[in-house]
Amino acid sequence: MGIKRYFLVSLIYMLAIGLYVYSFNGESYTLEFFGLSMTLPVAFWIVFPVLFLCIASVGHLVFYNFKDFLYKRAWKKDSEVFHEEAKNRILGENLNASYKTDGFKFAGKMLQAMKFDPSIPSSFIEEDIAAASAVAISIANGNYEDLKKYKLSKENPLVIQNSMNRLKVEPKYAFEVLKNCKELEGDLCKKAYETLLGFASFNEIKRYNFPIEKEAFACMMERYLNSDDSFEMDIKSIEEILEQLNADRMDYVELARKIKVKFSPDSLIALFEKLYNSKGSVAADAYLYVLYDLQMIDKIREILLNSDPEEFVKFRTLLFLRDNGKSINIDTFLNI
């Protein structure tokens, strides 16, 4: 029963009691209290306790109705917050919302411990959550999606994955990513640099001044040696990069094997002779390889003669077999 109806029925009830009492007793009664006196009909004094109970009951109903109103409003607000947080959880955001009702406090803690799995089929009735789910699944499948309307943090794993997906379909996006990369730390910066190596010019790559490691140099050399690629490097730059690399003997030999088709004999000899003089034994095999490939046997003998007998055993063996009429493929013999 509503408060208005309850109050109206109570008034009718009190009026009925008052009229009933007044019908057989119309006299008055004087009540004295702390020196004050009040004279009212007996019927009023009979109805007064009922009036007091009615007012107290209405106050009780108002209080608990207001309390229930506040709870329902808090529940509705928590429901909206939970709805938004569920969408954020699907999109990989960190959750930090607070709730007022006990039920949603527990649900919020459970939501924080959960993780959306795009590989598990799911269906949502709510349009916005269904849309967020579709976006998360699409990104997990390697597609690029526009996430601007979701206002996600830059550290969000979904945002990072989406940027990496964008690099696949829009390689030049690497320039924008690398503007914010002071060092090659983090998967996105590494992926952007890896993408850059696949299409940018040597001068564009050098502009970022990142340390060039073996994998990056191998990628550049692959492009440099590809006749269909316009990628160009000068000898001086190659020398500088080789100086920076912590390459071993076989790295230099492998480089010599690949690069020989691009360089003239004189340039090839000059490059590896310089490396041999600066790097010493670590580049010696590559230098000897170049000399052998160009059939500069006398130069090889001179180097072997001025080195310890324990050094360059493979090349000593190679010359011995050659001197004895054995035709040996140097690439096979050196296992390159």
TALINDA-V303381 format. One record per backbone hydrogen bond with DSSP energy under -1.0 kcal/mol. CO is the residue of the C=O (numbers start at 1). NH is the residue of the N-H. E is the energy in kcal/mol with one decimal. If there is no record, write none. Layout:
BEGIN
CO_NH_E + CO_NH_E
END
This chain:
BEGIN
2_6_-2.6 + 3_7_-2.7 + 4_8_-2.4 + 5_9_-2.7 + 6_10_-2.2 + 7_11_-2.2 + 8_12_-2.2 + 9_13_-2.6 + 10_14_-2.7 + 11_15_-2.7 + 12_16_-2.4 + 13_17_-2.2 + 14_18_-2.8 + 15_19_-2.5 + 16_20_-2.2 + 17_21_-2.7 + 18_22_-2.6 + 19_23_-1.6 + 21_25_-1.5 + 27_42_-2.7 + 29_40_-2.2 + 31_38_-2.1 + 33_36_-1.7 + 36_33_-4.0 + 38_31_-3.2 + 40_29_-3.2 + 41_45_-1.6 + 42_46_-1.9 + 43_47_-1.9 + 44_48_-2.3 + 47_51_-2.2 + 48_52_-2.7 + 49_53_-2.6 + 50_54_-2.3 + 51_55_-2.6 + 52_56_-2.5 + 53_57_-2.5 + 54_58_-2.6 + 55_59_-2.5 + 56_60_-2.4 + 57_61_-2.7 + 58_62_-2.8 + 59_63_-2.5 + 60_64_-2.3 + 61_65_-2.5 + 62_66_-2.4 + 63_67_-2.3 + 64_68_-2.5 + 65_69_-2.2 + 66_70_-2.5 + 67_71_-2.1 + 68_72_-2.6 + 69_73_-2.3 + 70_74_-2.5 + 71_75_-3.0 + 72_76_-2.5 + 73_77_-2.4 + 74_78_-3.0 + 75_79_-2.5 + 76_80_-2.0 + 77_81_-2.5 + 78_82_-3.1 + 79_83_-2.1 + 80_84_-2.1 + 81_85_-2.8 + 82_86_-2.7 + 83_87_-1.6 + 84_88_-2.2 + 85_89_-2.6 + 86_90_-1.9 + 87_91_-1.6 + 88_93_-2.8 + 89_92_-1.4 + 101_105_-1.9 + 102_106_-2.0 + 103_107_-2.0 + 104_108_-2.7 + 105_109_-1.8 + 106_110_-2.1 + 107_111_-2.3 + 108_112_-1.8 + 109_113_-1.1 + 117_120_-1.5 + 126_130_-2.4 + 127_131_-2.1 + 128_132_-2.2 + 129_133_-2.5 + 130_134_-2.1 + 131_135_-2.0 + 132_136_-2.5 + 133_137_-2.4 + 134_138_-2.2 + 135_139_-2.4 + 136_140_-2.1 + 137_141_-1.4 + 138_143_-2.3 + 139_142_-1.9 + 147_150_-1.3 + 148_151_-1.1 + 153_156_-1.3 + 156_160_-2.2 + 157_161_-2.6 + 158_162_-2.4 + 159_163_-2.2 + 160_164_-2.1 + 161_165_-2.2 + 162_166_-2.0 + 163_167_-1.6 + 165_169_-1.1 + 166_170_-2.7 + 170_173_-2.3 + 171_174_-2.2 + 172_175_-1.3 + 173_177_-1.9 + 174_178_-2.7 + 177_180_-1.5 + 178_181_-1.2 + 183_185_-2.1 + 186_190_-1.9 + 187_191_-2.6 + 188_192_-2.7 + 189_193_-2.3 + 190_194_-2.5 + 191_195_-2.3 + 192_196_-2.5 + 193_197_-2.2 + 195_198_-1.0 + 196_199_-1.4 + 196_200_-2.6 + 201_205_-2.0 + 202_206_-2.5 + 203_207_-1.3 + 205_208_-1.1 + 206_209_-1.5 + 213_217_-2.7 + 214_218_-2.8 + 215_219_-2.0 + 216_220_-2.3 + 217_221_-2.7 + 218_222_-2.1 + 219_223_-1.9 + 220_224_-2.7 + 221_225_-2.3 + 226_229_-1.6 + 234_238_-1.9 + 235_239_-2.6 + 236_240_-2.3 + 237_241_-2.5 + 238_242_-2.4 + 239_243_-1.8 + 240_244_-1.3 + 241_245_-1.8 + 245_247_-1.1 + 248_252_-1.7 + 249_253_-2.2 + 250_254_-2.7 + 251_255_-2.1 + 252_256_-2.5 + 253_257_-2.4 + 254_258_-1.9 + 255_259_-2.9 + 256_260_-1.2 + 259_262_-1.6 + 259_263_-1.4 + 264_268_-2.8 + 265_269_-2.6 + 266_270_-2.4 + 267_271_-2.3 + 268_272_-2.1 + 269_273_-2.3 + 270_274_-1.8 + 271_275_-2.0 + 272_276_-2.2 + 273_277_-2.2 + 274_278_-1.8 + 275_279_-3.6 + 276_280_-1.5 + 280_283_-1.4 + 283_287_-1.8 + 284_288_-2.8 + 285_289_-2.4 + 286_290_-2.3 + 287_291_-2.3 + 288_292_-2.6 + 289_293_-2.8 + 290_294_-1.8 + 291_296_-3.3 + 292_295_-1.4 + 295_297_-1.2 + 296_300_-1.4 + 297_301_-2.6 + 298_302_-2.0 + 299_303_-1.9 + 300_304_-2.6 + 301_305_-2.5 + 302_306_-1.4 + 304_307_-1.2 + 308_311_-1.6 + 312_316_-2.2 + 313_317_-2.6 + 314_318_-2.4 + 315_319_-2.3 + 316_320_-2.1 + 317_321_-2.6 + 318_322_-2.1 + 319_323_-2.9 + 320_324_-1.1 + 321_326_-2.9 + 322_325_-1.7 + 329_333_-2.6 + 330_334_-2.3 + 331_336_-2.5
END
